[in-house]
Amino acid sequence: MRIIFTMRARHWLESNIANSWASCPITENGCIRILSQPNYPNALKPSEVAERLREATEAVYHEFWAASLARMSTRTS
């Protein structure tokens, strides 16, 4: 079953990558945390995931969205 979803994801990416993709600090951190978890299939070291992510974000079709919002609201009622 995993192979079917991998093939679908790869097909979707190949069909849509020219439209670009974006990441932000939150998604980049999540990517590293998830893909380096010992229970994740074929898990990598965090440094290895970070290196692959760095390579992917250097592609011409990647856009970085800087985070401008704090994780927790500082607003008081």
Buried (B, 14 or more C-beta within 10 A) or exposed (E): EEEEEEEEEEEEEEEEEEEEEEBBEEEBBEBBEEBBEEEEEEBBEEEEBBEBBEEBBEEEEEEEEEEEEEEEEEEEE
